[in-house]
């Protein structure tokens, strides 16, 4: 190689660290994770709403939505089935199953949204509307996380 040709094979720490960061953020920014988290939040809201039949509202809120994990009793779903007379009114479904709580799901949704912006969305004046909407959602989630 002559002295006048630039050497493009040199180590560039900024480029390599940016590549590593994007490589780490890509699974966190996946649309599949977004869909799974939305389904989890749907199940959590459904179970938390059904739990308000047996518990006061603020007990259900603290147990289901302001916790990192929750053990959802099977009886919650039995009472739902009893309402529509799908099962006997005296049926008892013992046991419970673990499920991520509201703080876990919300924190992962926030991380997913931030990672998606870092990986996929590029700033331009054409996209200022979608960026401002997502910034508002992020601000709401952070506000609930801090004050909740």
C-alpha positions as CSV (number, residue, x, y, z in Angstrom):
1,X,0.0,0.0,0.0
2,X,1.4,3.4,-0.9
3,X,1.6,6.3,1.6
4,X,-1.0,8.3,-0.4
5,X,-3.8,5.7,-0.1
6,X,-5.9,5.9,3.0
7,X,-6.0,2.9,5.3
8,X,-9.6,2.0,5.7
9,X,-8.9,-1.1,7.8
10,X,-8.0,0.9,11.0
11,X,-10.0,0.2,14.1
12,X,-12.7,2.8,14.7
13,X,-13.9,2.5,18.3
14,X,-17.0,4.7,17.7
15,X,-18.2,2.6,14.8
16,X,-17.6,-0.7,16.6
17,X,-19.3,0.4,19.8
18,X,-22.3,1.8,17.8
19,X,-22.5,-1.5,16.0
20,X,-22.4,-3.5,19.3
21,X,-25.0,-1.2,20.8
22,X,-27.4,-1.7,17.9
23,X,-26.8,-5.4,17.9
24,X,-27.8,-5.5,21.6
25,X,-30.8,-3.2,21.1
26,X,-32.2,-5.1,18.1
27,X,-33.9,-8.0,20.1
28,X,-35.3,-5.5,22.6
29,X,-36.8,-3.5,19.7
30,X,-38.5,-6.4,18.0
31,X,-42.1,-6.2,17.0
32,X,-42.7,-9.7,18.3
33,X,-41.8,-8.6,21.8
34,X,-44.2,-5.6,21.4
35,X,-47.1,-8.0,20.5
36,X,-46.2,-10.4,23.4
37,X,-46.1,-7.5,25.9
38,X,-49.5,-6.2,24.6
39,X,-51.0,-9.6,25.1
40,X,-49.6,-9.9,28.6
41,X,-51.0,-6.5,29.5
42,X,-54.4,-7.5,28.1
43,X,-54.4,-10.6,30.3
44,X,-53.2,-8.6,33.3
45,X,-55.9,-6.0,32.9
46,X,-58.5,-8.7,32.5
47,X,-57.4,-10.6,35.6
48,X,-57.0,-7.4,37.6
49,X,-60.5,-6.4,36.7
50,X,-62.0,-9.7,37.6
51,X,-60.1,-9.7,40.9
52,X,-62.0,-6.5,41.9
53,X,-65.0,-8.7,42.5
54,X,-63.4,-10.2,45.6
55,X,-61.0,-7.4,46.6
56,X,-61.3,-3.6,47.0
57,X,-60.2,-1.6,44.0
58,X,-57.0,-0.3,45.5
59,X,-56.0,-3.7,46.7
60,X,-56.4,-5.0,43.2
61,X,-54.4,-2.1,41.8
62,X,-51.5,-2.6,44.2
63,X,-51.5,-6.4,43.8
64,X,-51.8,-6.5,40.0
65,X,-50.7,-3.3,38.4
66,X,-48.2,-1.8,40.9
67,X,-46.1,-4.9,41.4
68,X,-43.3,-6.7,39.6
69,X,-45.1,-10.0,39.6
70,X,-48.5,-11.4,40.7
71,X,-49.9,-14.8,41.4
72,X,-53.3,-14.9,39.7
73,X,-55.7,-17.2,41.4
74,X,-57.5,-19.6,39.2
75,X,-60.7,-18.8,41.1
76,X,-60.8,-15.4,39.4
77,X,-61.4,-17.1,36.0
78,X,-63.9,-19.6,37.7
79,X,-66.0,-16.6,38.9
80,X,-66.0,-15.3,35.3
81,X,-67.2,-18.6,34.0
82,X,-69.8,-18.7,36.7
83,X,-71.2,-15.3,35.7
84,X,-72.1,-16.7,32.2
85,X,-73.2,-20.0,33.7
86,X,-70.6,-22.0,31.9
87,X,-69.8,-23.9,35.1
88,X,-71.5,-24.7,38.3
89,X,-72.0,-21.7,40.8
90,X,-70.3,-23.7,43.5
91,X,-67.2,-24.7,41.4
92,X,-63.8,-24.1,43.0
93,X,-60.6,-23.9,41.0
94,X,-57.7,-24.1,43.5
95,X,-54.3,-22.8,42.9
96,X,-52.7,-19.9,41.1
97,X,-50.1,-19.1,38.5
98,X,-47.3,-16.6,38.4
99,X,-47.6,-13.7,35.9
100,X,-45.6,-10.5,35.3
101,X,-47.0,-7.5,37.1
102,X,-47.8,-4.1,35.8
103,X,-44.4,-2.6,36.6
104,X,-42.6,-5.4,34.8
105,X,-44.7,-5.2,31.7
106,X,-44.7,-1.4,31.7
107,X,-40.9,-1.3,32.2
108,X,-40.4,-3.7,29.3
109,X,-42.8,-1.8,27.1
110,X,-40.9,1.4,27.8
111,X,-37.6,-0.3,27.1
112,X,-39.1,-1.7,23.9
113,X,-40.3,1.6,22.7
114,X,-37.0,3.4,23.4
115,X,-35.0,0.6,21.7
116,X,-37.3,0.7,18.7
117,X,-36.7,4.4,18.3
118,X,-33.0,4.0,18.6
119,X,-32.9,1.1,16.1
120,X,-35.6,1.8,13.5
121,X,-36.8,5.4,13.6
122,X,-34.7,8.2,12.0
123,X,-35.3,11.8,12.9
124,X,-36.7,14.0,10.1
125,X,-39.2,16.7,9.9
126,X,-41.6,14.4,8.0
127,X,-41.7,12.1,11.1
128,X,-42.0,14.8,13.8
129,X,-45.7,13.9,14.5
130,X,-44.9,10.2,15.3
131,X,-41.9,11.2,17.3
132,X,-43.9,13.7,19.4
133,X,-46.7,11.2,20.0
134,X,-44.2,8.6,21.2
135,X,-42.4,11.2,23.3
136,X,-45.7,11.9,25.0
137,X,-46.3,8.2,25.6
138,X,-42.8,7.8,27.1
139,X,-43.4,10.9,29.3
140,X,-46.7,9.4,30.6
141,X,-45.0,6.0,31.3
142,X,-42.2,7.7,33.2
143,X,-44.6,9.8,35.1
144,X,-46.6,6.8,36.2
145,X,-43.4,4.9,37.1
146,X,-42.2,7.8,39.3
147,X,-45.5,8.8,41.0
148,X,-47.2,5.4,41.0
